[in-house]
Amino acid sequence: MATMSASAAVPGRPRDPQVDRRIIQAALDVFGDGGWAGFAMETVARRAGVGKASLYLRWSTKEALLTDALAAGLVRVSDVDTGTLRGDMVELATQMLELYAGPSSRTALRLNLEAGTIPGVAEHYEAMRAAQVVAARAIVHRGIERGEVPATVSVTLLLDTLVGGAMMHALSTPPGKRAILTADTASHARRLVEFLMHAVTAPVGSGA
Amino acid sequence: MATMSASAAVPGRPRDPQVDRRIIQAALDVFGDGGWAGFAMETVARRAGVGKASLYLRWSTKEALLTDALAAGLVRVSDVDTGTLRGDMVELATQMLELYAGPSSRTALRLNLEAGTIPGVAEHYEAMRAAQVVAARAIVHRGIERGEVPATVSVTLLLDTLVGGAMMHALSTPPGKRAILTADTASHARRLVEFLMHAVTAPVGSGA
């Protein structure tokens, strides 16, 4: 158990981004383990190995801390822009595979379950989710503008099957085989993207 | 709060399947709300409106009750056999949409999160999950045998995108629009299946 760090509480001392990251990760872990019911500033501080004063210096409430942690813990859709639709889709699928096959899987699942019902957190979470959907749809629209897929493509079906297909693959990989998957998520992401790109670019009217 | 029902505890009295179903549904609801930490025989009995004796007559432990409830609450993959691959895929997707867009959504999410870690339940849950995967793969293999899809199809990618695509669509539908989706899950399921069937039956070598 960490003791209170006096120096961290000195006003005007510049914040250490390394400590911020450690606290955010601890917050995600604590939330993943015990949900909102088990989410306490003291537990997060202990997990991060910092004093409670360090935590309160940065976040005045546990709602604010969890909101920031969620923003950091979600897939970064808005940062994805590789220049091609295939590249962007591979990046999105890779992030989803890493999120749900790795140690963050329990936290991600608990977000889906609880985040929308926590007072003071739910509104931020819904806003983040909505922004993610807008950013993901923009990825496909850029692909349409560049002529990589026809304008008739169903943006919803393409994104549901990409993001959901990656999530389901990670969740249905048996625990004993997850290490193989996480060692090379990009390979599976590329196979998934080729499969889906064929659905939206192959000519209609053939097949069984 | 229900009082103890004396008659339900009389030995040899035939079990009422209606009561069984009510208990199973109550067990799923209680687990969805509070997880394993909030799962108690007394809470389930109260929710079902039956006496604790009725519960213990049927299930001697809460592990046994939750295991049976999980079996009933999961998608019934093994019962799906409409005679065509398209029909089977629409049925699977419809079940997933109903599971994740309806009132059972929280229970389903909590299963993903917790079921694998509850002592006395985890092994049954893993066995059920494995059986589901085998049954789902059999659906595609029957389609290959009937010549509905080429033998070169990726069974894994087709099922990941079908099941994951349906799950993601339900989860990303805003709460205010879920009623529209649940009123006609089959329409969306058919669109999803046509999208994916095109990926696996259209000729290769064309497209952007």
Interface residues (C-beta under 8 A of the other chain):
Chain A: G35 A37 R106 L109 R110 N112 L113 G116 R129 A130 V133 G147 E148 V149 S154 T156 L157 D160 T161 L162 V163 G164 G165 A166 M167 M168 H169 L171 S172 P174 P175 R191 L192 F195 L196 M197 H198 A199 V200 T201 A202 P203 V204 S206 G207 A208
Chain B: G35 A37 R106 L109 R110 N112 L113 G116 R129 A130 V133 G147 E148 V149 P150 S154 T156 L157 L158 D160 T161 V163 G164 G165 A166 M167 M168 H169 L171 S172 P174 P175 R191 L192 F195 L196 M197 H198 A199 V200 T201 A202 P203 V204 S206 G207 A208
